[in-house]
Amino acid sequence: MPNQIPRPFRKQGCGGITTARSGYCETHRNEGWVQHQRGRTRQQQGYGRAWEILRAKILKRDNYLCQTCLRQGIATEAKAVDHIKAKAFGGKDDETNLQSICYACHRAKTAKEH
């Protein structure tokens, strides 16, 4: 496997270069996630115990299969539960707005939404 190409740190104002996948130095390694969460805990974001129970119910309902892949005729194990209409755009935690999804499809869907 070829060596990775060094690139500048992702943190504004932090000089230097890195080959780390995260793109952050040791001092700022977890800052990207903190900025994404805006300082809120899982519970404050609405992903506490009630969400874990609902998540398990949706995975079981969908037979632990990614619904996005299934529509393409591919059986892939689902590890996540996704809001069909994102909460950021007014989606609710209603069972009709939730689907089981694999990580690859979840990343692709989230990238399209932002």
Phi and psi restraints in degrees (range 20) as a CNS / XPLOR table:
assign (resid 1 and name C) (resid 2 and name N)
       (resid 2 and name CA) (resid 2 and name C) 1.0 -69.0 20.0 2
assign (resid 2 and name N) (resid 2 and name CA)
       (resid 2 and name C) (resid 3 and name N) 1.0 154.9 20.0 2
assign (resid 2 and name C) (resid 3 and name N)
       (resid 3 and name CA) (resid 3 and name C) 1.0 -65.6 20.0 2
assign (resid 3 and name N) (resid 3 and name CA)
       (resid 3 and name C) (resid 4 and name N) 1.0 148.1 20.0 2
assign (resid 3 and name C) (resid 4 and name N)
       (resid 4 and name CA) (resid 4 and name C) 1.0 -77.0 20.0 2
assign (resid 4 and name N) (resid 4 and name CA)
       (resid 4 and name C) (resid 5 and name N) 1.0 150.8 20.0 2
assign (resid 4 and name C) (resid 5 and name N)
       (resid 5 and name CA) (resid 5 and name C) 1.0 -82.7 20.0 2
assign (resid 5 and name N) (resid 5 and name CA)
       (resid 5 and name C) (resid 6 and name N) 1.0 127.3 20.0 2
assign (resid 5 and name C) (resid 6 and name N)
       (resid 6 and name CA) (resid 6 and name C) 1.0 -62.6 20.0 2
assign (resid 6 and name N) (resid 6 and name CA)
       (resid 6 and name C) (resid 7 and name N) 1.0 141.9 20.0 2
assign (resid 6 and name C) (resid 7 and name N)
       (resid 7 and name CA) (resid 7 and name C) 1.0 -138.1 20.0 2
assign (resid 7 and name N) (resid 7 and name CA)
       (resid 7 and name C) (resid 8 and name N) 1.0 160.7 20.0 2
assign (resid 7 and name C) (resid 8 and name N)
       (resid 8 and name CA) (resid 8 and name C) 1.0 -64.8 20.0 2
assign (resid 8 and name N) (resid 8 and name CA)
       (resid 8 and name C) (resid 9 and name N) 1.0 151.8 20.0 2
assign (resid 8 and name C) (resid 9 and name N)
       (resid 9 and name CA) (resid 9 and name C) 1.0 -58.9 20.0 2
assign (resid 9 and name N) (resid 9 and name CA)
       (resid 9 and name C) (resid 10 and name N) 1.0 148.1 20.0 2
assign (resid 9 and name C) (resid 10 and name N)
       (resid 10 and name CA) (resid 10 and name C) 1.0 -77.1 20.0 2
assign (resid 10 and name N) (resid 10 and name CA)
       (resid 10 and name C) (resid 11 and name N) 1.0 -23.0 20.0 2
assign (resid 10 and name C) (resid 11 and name N)
       (resid 11 and name CA) (resid 11 and name C) 1.0 -73.9 20.0 2
assign (resid 11 and name N) (resid 11 and name CA)
       (resid 11 and name C) (resid 12 and name N) 1.0 124.5 20.0 2
assign (resid 11 and name C) (resid 12 and name N)
       (resid 12 and name CA) (resid 12 and name C) 1.0 -58.4 20.0 2
assign (resid 12 and name N) (resid 12 and name CA)
       (resid 12 and name C) (resid 13 and name N) 1.0 131.3 20.0 2
assign (resid 12 and name C) (resid 13 and name N)
       (resid 13 and name CA) (resid 13 and name C) 1.0 84.6 20.0 2
assign (resid 13 and name N) (resid 13 and name CA)
       (resid 13 and name C) (resid 14 and name N) 1.0 -5.1 20.0 2
assign (resid 13 and name C) (resid 14 and name N)
       (resid 14 and name CA) (resid 14 and name C) 1.0 -94.9 20.0 2
assign (resid 14 and name N) (resid 14 and name CA)
       (resid 14 and name C) (resid 15 and name N) 1.0 107.4 20.0 2
assign (resid 14 and name C) (resid 15 and name N)
       (resid 15 and name CA) (resid 15 and name C) 1.0 -72.1 20.0 2
assign (resid 15 and name N) (resid 15 and name CA)
       (resid 15 and name C) (resid 16 and name N) 1.0 168.8 20.0 2
assign (resid 15 and name C) (resid 16 and name N)
       (resid 16 and name CA) (resid 16 and name C) 1.0 102.8 20.0 2
assign (resid 16 and name N) (resid 16 and name CA)
       (resid 16 and name C) (resid 17 and name N) 1.0 178.0 20.0 2
assign (resid 16 and name C) (resid 17 and name N)
       (resid 17 and name CA) (resid 17 and name C) 1.0 -132.3 20.0 2
assign (resid 17 and name N) (resid 17 and name CA)
       (resid 17 and name C) (resid 18 and name N) 1.0 163.2 20.0 2
assign (resid 17 and name C) (resid 18 and name N)
       (resid 18 and name CA) (resid 18 and name C) 1.0 -148.8 20.0 2
assign (resid 18 and name N) (resid 18 and name CA)
       (resid 18 and name C) (resid 19 and name N) 1.0 159.6 20.0 2
assign (resid 18 and name C) (resid 19 and name N)
       (resid 19 and name CA) (resid 19 and name C) 1.0 -113.5 20.0 2
assign (resid 19 and name N) (resid 19 and name CA)
       (resid 19 and name C) (resid 20 and name N) 1.0 4.7 20.0 2
assign (resid 19 and name C) (resid 20 and name N)
       (resid 20 and name CA) (resid 20 and name C) 1.0 -65.5 20.0 2
assign (resid 20 and name N) (resid 20 and name CA)
       (resid 20 and name C) (resid 21 and name N) 1.0 141.4 20.0 2
assign (resid 20 and name C) (resid 21 and name N)
       (resid 21 and name CA) (resid 21 and name C) 1.0 -59.9 20.0 2
assign (resid 21 and name N) (resid 21 and name CA)
       (resid 21 and name C) (resid 22 and name N) 1.0 -35.3 20.0 2
assign (resid 21 and name C) (resid 22 and name N)
       (resid 22 and name CA) (resid 22 and name C) 1.0 -68.2 20.0 2
assign (resid 22 and name N) (resid 22 and name CA)
       (resid 22 and name C) (resid 23 and name N) 1.0 -29.6 20.0 2
assign (resid 22 and name C) (resid 23 and name N)
       (resid 23 and name CA) (resid 23 and name C) 1.0 84.3 20.0 2
assign (resid 23 and name N) (resid 23 and name CA)
       (resid 23 and name C) (resid 24 and name N) 1.0 4.1 20.0 2
assign (resid 23 and name C) (resid 24 and name N)
       (resid 24 and name CA) (resid 24 and name C) 1.0 -112.0 20.0 2
assign (resid 24 and name N) (resid 24 and name CA)
       (resid 24 and name C) (resid 25 and name N) 1.0 152.4 20.0 2
assign (resid 24 and name C) (resid 25 and name N)
       (resid 25 and name CA) (resid 25 and name C) 1.0 -76.7 20.0 2
assign (resid 25 and name N) (resid 25 and name CA)
       (resid 25 and name C) (resid 26 and name N) 1.0 172.9 20.0 2
assign (resid 25 and name C) (resid 26 and name N)
       (resid 26 and name CA) (resid 26 and name C) 1.0 -59.9 20.0 2
assign (resid 26 and name N) (resid 26 and name CA)
       (resid 26 and name C) (resid 27 and name N) 1.0 -36.7 20.0 2
assign (resid 26 and name C) (resid 27 and name N)
       (resid 27 and name CA) (resid 27 and name C) 1.0 -65.5 20.0 2
assign (resid 27 and name N) (resid 27 and name CA)
       (resid 27 and name C) (resid 28 and name N) 1.0 -37.3 20.0 2
assign (resid 27 and name C) (resid 28 and name N)
       (resid 28 and name CA) (resid 28 and name C) 1.0 -110.7 20.0 2
assign (resid 28 and name N) (resid 28 and name CA)
       (resid 28 and name C) (resid 29 and name N) 1.0 15.5 20.0 2
assign (resid 28 and name C) (resid 29 and name N)
       (resid 29 and name CA) (resid 29 and name C) 1.0 -54.0 20.0 2
assign (resid 29 and name N) (resid 29 and name CA)
       (resid 29 and name C) (resid 30 and name N) 1.0 -42.9 20.0 2
assign (resid 29 and name C) (resid 30 and name N)
       (resid 30 and name CA) (resid 30 and name C) 1.0 -95.7 20.0 2
assign (resid 30 and name N) (resid 30 and name CA)
       (resid 30 and name C) (resid 31 and name N) 1.0 5.6 20.0 2
assign (resid 30 and name C) (resid 31 and name N)
       (resid 31 and name CA) (resid 31 and name C) 1.0 -68.6 20.0 2
assign (resid 31 and name N) (resid 31 and name CA)
       (resid 31 and name C) (resid 32 and name N) 1.0 -34.0 20.0 2
assign (resid 31 and name C) (resid 32 and name N)
       (resid 32 and name CA) (resid 32 and name C) 1.0 -58.4 20.0 2
assign (resid 32 and name N) (resid 32 and name CA)
       (resid 32 and name C) (resid 33 and name N) 1.0 -44.1 20.0 2
assign (resid 32 and name C) (resid 33 and name N)
       (resid 33 and name CA) (resid 33 and name C) 1.0 -68.1 20.0 2
assign (resid 33 and name N) (resid 33 and name CA)
       (resid 33 and name C) (resid 34 and name N) 1.0 -40.5 20.0 2
assign (resid 33 and name C) (resid 34 and name N)
       (resid 34 and name CA) (resid 34 and name C) 1.0 -61.5 20.0 2
assign (resid 34 and name N) (resid 34 and name CA)
       (resid 34 and name C) (resid 35 and name N) 1.0 -43.1 20.0 2
assign (resid 34 and name C) (resid 35 and name N)
       (resid 35 and name CA) (resid 35 and name C) 1.0 -64.0 20.0 2
assign (resid 35 and name N) (resid 35 and name CA)
       (resid 35 and name C) (resid 36 and name N) 1.0 -39.0 20.0 2
assign (resid 35 and name C) (resid 36 and name N)
       (resid 36 and name CA) (resid 36 and name C) 1.0 -62.9 20.0 2
assign (resid 36 and name N) (resid 36 and name CA)
       (resid 36 and name C) (resid 37 and name N) 1.0 -38.2 20.0 2
assign (resid 36 and name C) (resid 37 and name N)
       (resid 37 and name CA) (resid 37 and name C) 1.0 -83.3 20.0 2
assign (resid 37 and name N) (resid 37 and name CA)
       (resid 37 and name C) (resid 38 and name N) 1.0 -10.3 20.0 2
assign (resid 37 and name C) (resid 38 and name N)
       (resid 38 and name CA) (resid 38 and name C) 1.0 54.7 20.0 2
assign (resid 38 and name N) (resid 38 and name CA)
       (resid 38 and name C) (resid 39 and name N) 1.0 33.9 20.0 2
assign (resid 38 and name C) (resid 39 and name N)
       (resid 39 and name CA) (resid 39 and name C) 1.0 75.9 20.0 2
assign (resid 39 and name N) (resid 39 and name CA)
       (resid 39 and name C) (resid 40 and name N) 1.0 10.0 20.0 2
assign (resid 39 and name C) (resid 40 and name N)
       (resid 40 and name CA) (resid 40 and name C) 1.0 -96.7 20.0 2
assign (resid 40 and name N) (resid 40 and name CA)
       (resid 40 and name C) (resid 41 and name N) 1.0 145.6 20.0 2
assign (resid 40 and name C) (resid 41 and name N)
       (resid 41 and name CA) (resid 41 and name C) 1.0 -79.0 20.0 2
assign (resid 41 and name N) (resid 41 and name CA)
       (resid 41 and name C) (resid 42 and name N) 1.0 169.7 20.0 2
assign (resid 41 and name C) (resid 42 and name N)
       (resid 42 and name CA) (resid 42 and name C) 1.0 -57.1 20.0 2
assign (resid 42 and name N) (resid 42 and name CA)
       (resid 42 and name C) (resid 43 and name N) 1.0 -42.6 20.0 2
assign (resid 42 and name C) (resid 43 and name N)
       (resid 43 and name CA) (resid 43 and name C) 1.0 -64.4 20.0 2
assign (resid 43 and name N) (resid 43 and name CA)
       (resid 43 and name C) (resid 44 and name N) 1.0 -40.8 20.0 2
assign (resid 43 and name C) (resid 44 and name N)
       (resid 44 and name CA) (resid 44 and name C) 1.0 -66.5 20.0 2
assign (resid 44 and name N) (resid 44 and name CA)
       (resid 44 and name C) (resid 45 and name N) 1.0 -25.1 20.0 2
assign (resid 44 and name C) (resid 45 and name N)
       (resid 45 and name CA) (resid 45 and name C) 1.0 -85.8 20.0 2
assign (resid 45 and name N) (resid 45 and name CA)
       (resid 45 and name C) (resid 46 and name N) 1.0 -6.1 20.0 2
assign (resid 45 and name C) (resid 46 and name N)
       (resid 46 and name CA) (resid 46 and name C) 1.0 93.6 20.0 2
assign (resid 46 and name N) (resid 46 and name CA)
       (resid 46 and name C) (resid 47 and name N) 1.0 19.2 20.0 2
assign (resid 46 and name C) (resid 47 and name N)
       (resid 47 and name CA) (resid 47 and name C) 1.0 -117.9 20.0 2
assign (resid 47 and name N) (resid 47 and name CA)
       (resid 47 and name C) (resid 48 and name N) 1.0 50.3 20.0 2
assign (resid 47 and name C) (resid 48 and name N)
       (resid 48 and name CA) (resid 48 and name C) 1.0 -91.7 20.0 2
assign (resid 48 and name N) (resid 48 and name CA)
       (resid 48 and name C) (resid 49 and name N) 1.0 -149.5 20.0 2
assign (resid 48 and name C) (resid 49 and name N)
       (resid 49 and name CA) (resid 49 and name C) 1.0 -62.0 20.0 2
assign (resid 49 and name N) (resid 49 and name CA)
       (resid 49 and name C) (resid 50 and name N) 1.0 -41.2 20.0 2
assign (resid 49 and name C) (resid 50 and name N)
       (resid 50 and name CA) (resid 50 and name C) 1.0 -60.4 20.0 2
assign (resid 50 and name N) (resid 50 and name CA)
       (resid 50 and name C) (resid 51 and name N) 1.0 -38.7 20.0 2
assign (resid 50 and name C) (resid 51 and name N)
       (resid 51 and name CA) (resid 51 and name C) 1.0 -65.7 20.0 2
assign (resid 51 and name N) (resid 51 and name CA)
       (resid 51 and name C) (resid 52 and name N) 1.0 -42.0 20.0 2
assign (resid 51 and name C) (resid 52 and name N)
       (resid 52 and name CA) (resid 52 and name C) 1.0 -60.5 20.0 2
assign (resid 52 and name N) (resid 52 and name CA)
       (resid 52 and name C) (resid 53 and name N) 1.0 -38.8 20.0 2
assign (resid 52 and name C) (resid 53 and name N)
       (resid 53 and name CA) (resid 53 and name C) 1.0 -67.0 20.0 2
assign (resid 53 and name N) (resid 53 and name CA)
       (resid 53 and name C) (resid 54 and name N) 1.0 -46.1 20.0 2
assign (resid 53 and name C) (resid 54 and name N)
       (resid 54 and name CA) (resid 54 and name C) 1.0 -63.7 20.0 2
assign (resid 54 and name N) (resid 54 and name CA)
       (resid 54 and name C) (resid 55 and name N) 1.0 -40.6 20.0 2
assign (resid 54 and name C) (resid 55 and name N)
       (resid 55 and name CA) (resid 55 and name C) 1.0 -59.1 20.0 2
assign (resid 55 and name N) (resid 55 and name CA)
       (resid 55 and name C) (resid 56 and name N) 1.0 -46.9 20.0 2
assign (resid 55 and name C) (resid 56 and name N)
       (resid 56 and name CA) (resid 56 and name C) 1.0 -61.5 20.0 2
assign (resid 56 and name N) (resid 56 and name CA)
       (resid 56 and name C) (resid 57 and name N) 1.0 -38.7 20.0 2
assign (resid 56 and name C) (resid 57 and name N)
       (resid 57 and name CA) (resid 57 and name C) 1.0 -64.3 20.0 2
assign (resid 57 and name N) (resid 57 and name CA)
       (resid 57 and name C) (resid 58 and name N) 1.0 -42.2 20.0 2
assign (resid 57 and name C) (resid 58 and name N)
       (resid 58 and name CA) (resid 58 and name C) 1.0 -68.8 20.0 2
assign (resid 58 and name N) (resid 58 and name CA)
       (resid 58 and name C) (resid 59 and name N) 1.0 -43.1 20.0 2
assign (resid 58 and name C) (resid 59 and name N)
       (resid 59 and name CA) (resid 59 and name C) 1.0 -59.1 20.0 2
assign (resid 59 and name N) (resid 59 and name CA)
       (resid 59 and name C) (resid 60 and name N) 1.0 -43.4 20.0 2
assign (resid 59 and name C) (resid 60 and name N)
       (resid 60 and name CA) (resid 60 and name C) 1.0 -65.9 20.0 2
assign (resid 60 and name N) (resid 60 and name CA)
       (resid 60 and name C) (resid 61 and name N) 1.0 -43.4 20.0 2
assign (resid 60 and name C) (resid 61 and name N)
       (resid 61 and name CA) (resid 61 and name C) 1.0 -57.2 20.0 2
assign (resid 61 and name N) (resid 61 and name CA)
       (resid 61 and name C) (resid 62 and name N) 1.0 -40.3 20.0 2
assign (resid 61 and name C) (resid 62 and name N)
       (resid 62 and name CA) (resid 62 and name C) 1.0 -92.1 20.0 2
assign (resid 62 and name N) (resid 62 and name CA)
       (resid 62 and name C) (resid 63 and name N) 1.0 14.0 20.0 2
assign (resid 62 and name C) (resid 63 and name N)
       (resid 63 and name CA) (resid 63 and name C) 1.0 57.0 20.0 2
assign (resid 63 and name N) (resid 63 and name CA)
       (resid 63 and name C) (resid 64 and name N) 1.0 30.9 20.0 2
assign (resid 63 and name C) (resid 64 and name N)
       (resid 64 and name CA) (resid 64 and name C) 1.0 57.4 20.0 2
assign (resid 64 and name N) (resid 64 and name CA)
       (resid 64 and name C) (resid 65 and name N) 1.0 31.0 20.0 2
assign (resid 64 and name C) (resid 65 and name N)
       (resid 65 and name CA) (resid 65 and name C) 1.0 -114.9 20.0 2
assign (resid 65 and name N) (resid 65 and name CA)
       (resid 65 and name C) (resid 66 and name N) 1.0 140.3 20.0 2
assign (resid 65 and name C) (resid 66 and name N)
       (resid 66 and name CA) (resid 66 and name C) 1.0 -67.1 20.0 2
assign (resid 66 and name N) (resid 66 and name CA)
       (resid 66 and name C) (resid 67 and name N) 1.0 120.8 20.0 2
assign (resid 66 and name C) (resid 67 and name N)
       (resid 67 and name CA) (resid 67 and name C) 1.0 -71.5 20.0 2
assign (resid 67 and name N) (resid 67 and name CA)
       (resid 67 and name C) (resid 68 and name N) 1.0 -31.2 20.0 2
assign (resid 67 and name C) (resid 68 and name N)
       (resid 68 and name CA) (resid 68 and name C) 1.0 -66.6 20.0 2
assign (resid 68 and name N) (resid 68 and name CA)
       (resid 68 and name C) (resid 69 and name N) 1.0 -47.8 20.0 2
assign (resid 68 and name C) (resid 69 and name N)
       (resid 69 and name CA) (resid 69 and name C) 1.0 -65.5 20.0 2
assign (resid 69 and name N) (resid 69 and name CA)
       (resid 69 and name C) (resid 70 and name N) 1.0 -38.6 20.0 2
assign (resid 69 and name C) (resid 70 and name N)
       (resid 70 and name CA) (resid 70 and name C) 1.0 -61.1 20.0 2
assign (resid 70 and name N) (resid 70 and name CA)
       (resid 70 and name C) (resid 71 and name N) 1.0 -36.6 20.0 2
assign (resid 70 and name C) (resid 71 and name N)
       (resid 71 and name CA) (resid 71 and name C) 1.0 -65.3 20.0 2
assign (resid 71 and name N) (resid 71 and name CA)
       (resid 71 and name C) (resid 72 and name N) 1.0 -19.9 20.0 2
assign (resid 71 and name C) (resid 72 and name N)
       (resid 72 and name CA) (resid 72 and name C) 1.0 -98.5 20.0 2
assign (resid 72 and name N) (resid 72 and name CA)
       (resid 72 and name C) (resid 73 and name N) 1.0 6.2 20.0 2
assign (resid 72 and name C) (resid 73 and name N)
       (resid 73 and name CA) (resid 73 and name C) 1.0 81.8 20.0 2
assign (resid 73 and name N) (resid 73 and name CA)
       (resid 73 and name C) (resid 74 and name N) 1.0 18.1 20.0 2
assign (resid 73 and name C) (resid 74 and name N)
       (resid 74 and name CA) (resid 74 and name C) 1.0 -114.9 20.0 2
assign (resid 74 and name N) (resid 74 and name CA)
       (resid 74 and name C) (resid 75 and name N) 1.0 129.6 20.0 2
assign (resid 74 and name C) (resid 75 and name N)
       (resid 75 and name CA) (resid 75 and name C) 1.0 -93.1 20.0 2
assign (resid 75 and name N) (resid 75 and name CA)
       (resid 75 and name C) (resid 76 and name N) 1.0 110.6 20.0 2
assign (resid 75 and name C) (resid 76 and name N)
       (resid 76 and name CA) (resid 76 and name C) 1.0 -127.3 20.0 2
assign (resid 76 and name N) (resid 76 and name CA)
       (resid 76 and name C) (resid 77 and name N) 1.0 138.1 20.0 2
assign (resid 76 and name C) (resid 77 and name N)
       (resid 77 and name CA) (resid 77 and name C) 1.0 -67.0 20.0 2
assign (resid 77 and name N) (resid 77 and name CA)
       (resid 77 and name C) (resid 78 and name N) 1.0 130.9 20.0 2
assign (resid 77 and name C) (resid 78 and name N)
       (resid 78 and name CA) (resid 78 and name C) 1.0 -91.4 20.0 2
assign (resid 78 and name N) (resid 78 and name CA)
       (resid 78 and name C) (resid 79 and name N) 1.0 135.6 20.0 2
assign (resid 78 and name C) (resid 79 and name N)
       (resid 79 and name CA) (resid 79 and name C) 1.0 -118.3 20.0 2
assign (resid 79 and name N) (resid 79 and name CA)
       (resid 79 and name C) (resid 80 and name N) 1.0 -7.3 20.0 2
assign (resid 79 and name C) (resid 80 and name N)
       (resid 80 and name CA) (resid 80 and name C) 1.0 -132.8 20.0 2
assign (resid 80 and name N) (resid 80 and name CA)
       (resid 80 and name C) (resid 81 and name N) 1.0 163.4 20.0 2
assign (resid 80 and name C) (resid 81 and name N)
       (resid 81 and name CA) (resid 81 and name C) 1.0 -120.2 20.0 2
assign (resid 81 and name N) (resid 81 and name CA)
       (resid 81 and name C) (resid 82 and name N) 1.0 131.2 20.0 2
assign (resid 81 and name C) (resid 82 and name N)
       (resid 82 and name CA) (resid 82 and name C) 1.0 -119.1 20.0 2
assign (resid 82 and name N) (resid 82 and name CA)
       (resid 82 and name C) (resid 83 and name N) 1.0 146.2 20.0 2
assign (resid 82 and name C) (resid 83 and name N)
       (resid 83 and name CA) (resid 83 and name C) 1.0 -81.2 20.0 2
assign (resid 83 and name N) (resid 83 and name CA)
       (resid 83 and name C) (resid 84 and name N) 1.0 123.2 20.0 2
assign (resid 83 and name C) (resid 84 and name N)
       (resid 84 and name CA) (resid 84 and name C) 1.0 -60.1 20.0 2
assign (resid 84 and name N) (resid 84 and name CA)
       (resid 84 and name C) (resid 85 and name N) 1.0 -50.5 20.0 2
assign (resid 84 and name C) (resid 85 and name N)
       (resid 85 and name CA) (resid 85 and name C) 1.0 -102.9 20.0 2
assign (resid 85 and name N) (resid 85 and name CA)
       (resid 85 and name C) (resid 86 and name N) 1.0 114.5 20.0 2
assign (resid 85 and name C) (resid 86 and name N)
       (resid 86 and name CA) (resid 86 and name C) 1.0 -55.9 20.0 2
assign (resid 86 and name N) (resid 86 and name CA)
       (resid 86 and name C) (resid 87 and name N) 1.0 146.5 20.0 2
assign (resid 86 and name C) (resid 87 and name N)
       (resid 87 and name CA) (resid 87 and name C) 1.0 -59.9 20.0 2
assign (resid 87 and name N) (resid 87 and name CA)
       (resid 87 and name C) (resid 88 and name N) 1.0 -32.6 20.0 2
assign (resid 87 and name C) (resid 88 and name N)
       (resid 88 and name CA) (resid 88 and name C) 1.0 -63.6 20.0 2
assign (resid 88 and name N) (resid 88 and name CA)
       (resid 88 and name C) (resid 89 and name N) 1.0 -22.6 20.0 2
assign (resid 88 and name C) (resid 89 and name N)
       (resid 89 and name CA) (resid 89 and name C) 1.0 -110.0 20.0 2
assign (resid 89 and name N) (resid 89 and name CA)
       (resid 89 and name C) (resid 90 and name N) 1.0 21.2 20.0 2
assign (resid 89 and name C) (resid 90 and name N)
       (resid 90 and name CA) (resid 90 and name C) 1.0 97.7 20.0 2
assign (resid 90 and name N) (resid 90 and name CA)
       (resid 90 and name C) (resid 91 and name N) 1.0 4.7 20.0 2
assign (resid 90 and name C) (resid 91 and name N)
       (resid 91 and name CA) (resid 91 and name C) 1.0 -69.4 20.0 2
assign (resid 91 and name N) (resid 91 and name CA)
       (resid 91 and name C) (resid 92 and name N) 1.0 152.2 20.0 2
assign (resid 91 and name C) (resid 92 and name N)
       (resid 92 and name CA) (resid 92 and name C) 1.0 -112.6 20.0 2
assign (resid 92 and name N) (resid 92 and name CA)
       (resid 92 and name C) (resid 93 and name N) 1.0 170.6 20.0 2
assign (resid 92 and name C) (resid 93 and name N)
       (resid 93 and name CA) (resid 93 and name C) 1.0 -86.0 20.0 2
assign (resid 93 and name N) (resid 93 and name CA)
       (resid 93 and name C) (resid 94 and name N) 1.0 28.7 20.0 2
assign (resid 93 and name C) (resid 94 and name N)
       (resid 94 and name CA) (resid 94 and name C) 1.0 -74.6 20.0 2
assign (resid 94 and name N) (resid 94 and name CA)
       (resid 94 and name C) (resid 95 and name N) 1.0 143.4 20.0 2
assign (resid 94 and name C) (resid 95 and name N)
       (resid 95 and name CA) (resid 95 and name C) 1.0 -57.6 20.0 2
assign (resid 95 and name N) (resid 95 and name CA)
       (resid 95 and name C) (resid 96 and name N) 1.0 -30.4 20.0 2
assign (resid 95 and name C) (resid 96 and name N)
       (resid 96 and name CA) (resid 96 and name C) 1.0 -73.3 20.0 2
assign (resid 96 and name N) (resid 96 and name CA)
       (resid 96 and name C) (resid 97 and name N) 1.0 -14.5 20.0 2
assign (resid 96 and name C) (resid 97 and name N)
       (resid 97 and name CA) (resid 97 and name C) 1.0 -103.1 20.0 2
assign (resid 97 and name N) (resid 97 and name CA)
       (resid 97 and name C) (resid 98 and name N) 1.0 10.6 20.0 2
assign (resid 97 and name C) (resid 98 and name N)
       (resid 98 and name CA) (resid 98 and name C) 1.0 -120.5 20.0 2
assign (resid 98 and name N) (resid 98 and name CA)
       (resid 98 and name C) (resid 99 and name N) 1.0 145.6 20.0 2
assign (resid 98 and name C) (resid 99 and name N)
       (resid 99 and name CA) (resid 99 and name C) 1.0 -145.2 20.0 2
assign (resid 99 and name N) (resid 99 and name CA)
       (resid 99 and name C) (resid 100 and name N) 1.0 150.1 20.0 2
assign (resid 99 and name C) (resid 100 and name N)
       (resid 100 and name CA) (resid 100 and name C) 1.0 -77.3 20.0 2
assign (resid 100 and name N) (resid 100 and name CA)
       (resid 100 and name C) (resid 101 and name N) 1.0 142.3 20.0 2
assign (resid 100 and name C) (resid 101 and name N)
       (resid 101 and name CA) (resid 101 and name C) 1.0 -152.1 20.0 2
assign (resid 101 and name N) (resid 101 and name CA)
       (resid 101 and name C) (resid 102 and name N) 1.0 148.1 20.0 2
assign (resid 101 and name C) (resid 102 and name N)
       (resid 102 and name CA) (resid 102 and name C) 1.0 -81.8 20.0 2
assign (resid 102 and name N) (resid 102 and name CA)
       (resid 102 and name C) (resid 103 and name N) 1.0 163.4 20.0 2
assign (resid 102 and name C) (resid 103 and name N)
       (resid 103 and name CA) (resid 103 and name C) 1.0 -62.2 20.0 2
assign (resid 103 and name N) (resid 103 and name CA)
       (resid 103 and name C) (resid 104 and name N) 1.0 -39.0 20.0 2
assign (resid 103 and name C) (resid 104 and name N)
       (resid 104 and name CA) (resid 104 and name C) 1.0 -63.1 20.0 2
assign (resid 104 and name N) (resid 104 and name CA)
       (resid 104 and name C) (resid 105 and name N) 1.0 -46.0 20.0 2
assign (resid 104 and name C) (resid 105 and name N)
       (resid 105 and name CA) (resid 105 and name C) 1.0 -67.0 20.0 2
assign (resid 105 and name N) (resid 105 and name CA)
       (resid 105 and name C) (resid 106 and name N) 1.0 -36.1 20.0 2
assign (resid 105 and name C) (resid 106 and name N)
       (resid 106 and name CA) (resid 106 and name C) 1.0 -64.6 20.0 2
assign (resid 106 and name N) (resid 106 and name CA)
       (resid 106 and name C) (resid 107 and name N) 1.0 -45.0 20.0 2
assign (resid 106 and name C) (resid 107 and name N)
       (resid 107 and name CA) (resid 107 and name C) 1.0 -60.9 20.0 2
assign (resid 107 and name N) (resid 107 and name CA)
       (resid 107 and name C) (resid 108 and name N) 1.0 -43.9 20.0 2
assign (resid 107 and name C) (resid 108 and name N)
       (resid 108 and name CA) (resid 108 and name C) 1.0 -64.8 20.0 2
assign (resid 108 and name N) (resid 108 and name CA)
       (resid 108 and name C) (resid 109 and name N) 1.0 -43.2 20.0 2
assign (resid 108 and name C) (resid 109 and name N)
       (resid 109 and name CA) (resid 109 and name C) 1.0 -64.5 20.0 2
assign (resid 109 and name N) (resid 109 and name CA)
       (resid 109 and name C) (resid 110 and name N) 1.0 -44.8 20.0 2
assign (resid 109 and name C) (resid 110 and name N)
       (resid 110 and name CA) (resid 110 and name C) 1.0 -63.0 20.0 2
assign (resid 110 and name N) (resid 110 and name CA)
       (resid 110 and name C) (resid 111 and name N) 1.0 -40.0 20.0 2
assign (resid 110 and name C) (resid 111 and name N)
       (resid 111 and name CA) (resid 111 and name C) 1.0 -63.5 20.0 2
assign (resid 111 and name N) (resid 111 and name CA)
       (resid 111 and name C) (resid 112 and name N) 1.0 -37.2 20.0 2
assign (resid 111 and name C) (resid 112 and name N)
       (resid 112 and name CA) (resid 112 and name C) 1.0 -68.8 20.0 2
assign (resid 112 and name N) (resid 112 and name CA)
       (resid 112 and name C) (resid 113 and name N) 1.0 -32.8 20.0 2
assign (resid 112 and name C) (resid 113 and name N)
       (resid 113 and name CA) (resid 113 and name C) 1.0 -73.8 20.0 2
assign (resid 113 and name N) (resid 113 and name CA)
       (resid 113 and name C) (resid 114 and name N) 1.0 -25.8 20.0 2
